[in-house]
Amino acid sequence: METRAPFALIGAFVLAAIVAIFGFVYWLNNTGGLGPRTSYRVQFEGSVPGLLVGAAVLFNGIRVGEVTGLGLAPENPRRVNATISVASATPVHADTKVGLEFQGLTGVPVIALEGGSLAGSSGPVPTLLAEPGAGQSMTQAARDALRRVDAVLAENAEPLKDTIANLKTFSEGLARNTGKLDGIVAGLEKLTGGGTPVQKVTFDLRAPTDLGHGTKIWKGQLAIPEPTAVAMLQTQRMLFAPVKDYPGFAEFLWADSIPKLLQARLIDSFENYDIAHAPLRTTDVGQPDFQLLIDVRQFRISTETGPVAQIGLSARLVDKNGKVIAARLFDESQKIGVLDPATAVSAFDDAFGRLAKDVIAWTAQAL
């Protein structure tokens, strides 16, 4: 007995499977549903490279439909008309912006819609106009930019040529004057304190030692505060009158600022006279009985009539109540044979030695 194959049933099954596959594909292209659709006409000014029927339509980045038709505008060959079908619930209005985007590594083009400001408007939507240059790809944009650059270069060929020639002339001038430039840079480096630092040479002032033992001793504690002086004298440099740079003195430094140096050497001189009754600094004693107040008037080398070391002080002796007991001006000078640092310091030592003796004798007499 022969068994008849159910060809009709098999054929129906195959047709149903094909219909299901096509239905699934349609569902995917229809944003996952078979809801109501609305068609709109979109007009592009220029080319739309790669745009195909079936391409996706995005609204604010969300897929809402697809392209259903493409064609050239008969009235203007530069325009492209496209028909899109989107879900009816999509808020497409007359001011909705239209553009072309390229997605993925392969640059698949899609139509991109962005919501406008007329969200509450009603009535039929006219033809949507894409933004100028919406269909321009990155490659085309780069080509247009290069064309503009070429046009700018072509228009300014002569000025550019002159500029390059001027640069060449300037570089040749620099090459010819390399030595002078090195000298200028070295000078600036020295002026700003850069480069190899210059080694400074420090000199001290010597206190006199041939004062003998104190024959007249004062009663009470004597103190010598730091002398006062104008700002110009608050320095360790050798000062000149008139002001001028002299060879050999650029690296010269006194051991301390001039007022502090005179304070220290005056105290040393009093100690050499009588260390038991020598004055102290005001910071080393609470309330002294007497103070020797010194104001530095000059400490310099005068070169007007020949190099001369000049030292000038004003001195006042005051008691613990601030009453001035005695006051006097002291001035000493010493000629300098050769104007160099060592000879100048020796002259200052001689002048200060005589001045210190006078200060000590005057102090002992006043107290």
Buried (B, 14 or more C-beta within 10 A) or exposed (E): EEEEEEEEEEEEEEEEEEEEEEEEEEEEEBBEEEEEBBEBBBBBBBBBBBBEEEBBBBBEEEBBBBBBEBEEEEEEEEBBBBBBBBBEEBBBBBEBBBBBBBEEEEEBBBBBBBBBEEEEEEEEBEEBBBEEBBBBBEEBEEEEEEEEEEEEEEEEEEEEEEEEEEEEEEEEEEEEEEEEEEEEEEEEEEEEEEEEEEEEEEBEBBBBEEBEEBEEEBEEBBBBBBBEBEEEBEBBEBBBEEEEEBEBBEEBBBEBBBBBBBBBBBBBBBBBBBEEBBBBBBEEBEEBBBBBBBBBBBBBBBBEEEBBBBBBBBBBBBBEEEEEEBEBEBBBBBEBEEBBBEBBBBBBBBBBBBBBBBBBEBBBEBB
